[in-house]
Amino acid sequence: MAESRDESSGPEEPSQPSGGPLRWLINPKRKRFLLPATGVWILVLDWLLFSTNLLSAWLATPIVVVLGFVLGSVGTFMAQRKAANDRSAIAALKALLAGIVVGVPWPLGGTIVGGWVLLTSGLADAKKEILNK
């Protein structure tokens, strides 16, 4: 049986949008150059590919560069086109940029490029977004 809510119990708490506290990854409050989900995609791919390359003593560099470019581009294009509703040409430019950023054979963490990804995607505000403040 469904419970009915007593309307006299006071003001309703603000509800989380469907998708929970991580919904902001694809539906941020503010429009940004990149979706937060795209920023996560770029940083996670970079970390995974760089770690793999490090473990192979940099012998896998040619494969990692191509794989990083392809995965970074395709994932970014799909996220920006579908979730951010970017026009195809804009999504393609962002995808090209992301592919280059992921494909370079050095880590993004602690660099100006990594900081740019954090800022333009809104990941720098992740704590505030997740806690809904």
N, C-alpha and C positions, 0 to 999 in steps of 0.2 A: 504494500500500500504506500502511496506517495505521501510524504510529509508536507504539511502546509506551513508556510512561514507566517509567524505572527507579526503583523505590520506595526504593532505598537511597541516592538522590542527595541526601537531606536534606529539610528541611521545605519544603512547597509554599508558594509566594508567595501572598498573598491575591489572589484573582482579582477582577477588576472585574465587577460585575453586568452582565448583558447590556444592551447599549445604550451601553456605554463610559462615559467620565468625565462625560458630561452627563446620565446617567440620573437623577441626583438632582433634575433639574428637574421630573419628574413622580412621582418616588418618593423623597422626602426621608427622611433618617434620623429626623428629629423631625417630629411633626405640627405644622403651623403654621396660622395663620388663612387664609393664601393659599398656594397652591402656588408654588414658585419660578417655574414656567412662567407662571403667571398674573401674577406680578410683572413678568416680562420682557415679557409681552404688553401690560400697562398702560404701562410705560415706553417701549417701542418705538412703540406707537401714539401716545402723547403726543408723542414726539419727531418722528415723521413728520408728524402732523397740524399741530403747531405750526410746523414748518419750512415746510410748504405754505402755511399761513396767512400767515406772515411774507413769503414770496415774492409773495403776492398783495396785499401791502400791507393786510392784514386785511379785504379785500373778501370773502373766502370764509368769514368768521367764522360766519355762520348755518349754512352747509353743514358746516363743520368741527365745530361743536358737535353737530349731529345725528348726523353720521357717527361722531364719537368716542363718543357715548353708545351708539349701536347696536352698533358693533364692539366696544367695551369690554365692554358687557353680554353680548352673545352669546358672545364668546370666553371670558369669565370663567365664564359659566354652564356652557358645555360642558366646560371644563377642570375646574372644581370638581365638577361632577356626575359626569363619567366617570372622570377620573384620581384625584380626591381622594375619590370616593364620598360626597360630601355629599348630604344629603337635598335634595329639590327646593326646599323652602322656604328652606333655608339657602343653597343655591347661588343662588337668585333674589335673596336679600338681598345677598349678596356681589356678584352681577352688577349690581344697582342701584347699589351703592356704587362699583364700578369704572366703570360708565358715567358717573356724575357726575364722578368724578375725571378720566377721560379727556376728557370733554366740556367741561370748563371751558376757556375760551379763553386760558389762559396756561400756560407750561411748568411741569412738576413738578420738574425738576432744581434742586437747591439749596433746596428748600422743605421745610417740615415734612411736608407731604403726601407728597412724594417720599421723604423719610426713612422715613415710616411704611410706605410700600410696600416699601422695601428691607428693613426690619426684620421686618415681619409675613410676608413671603414667604420670608425666609431668604437673600435675595440678598446681604445684608451678609457672609454666610459663604461666598460663591461660591468664592473662592480655596481655602479649606480643603476644601470639598466636592469641587472638581474634582481637587485633588491628593490626595484621599482621606486626609486627615490628621485 
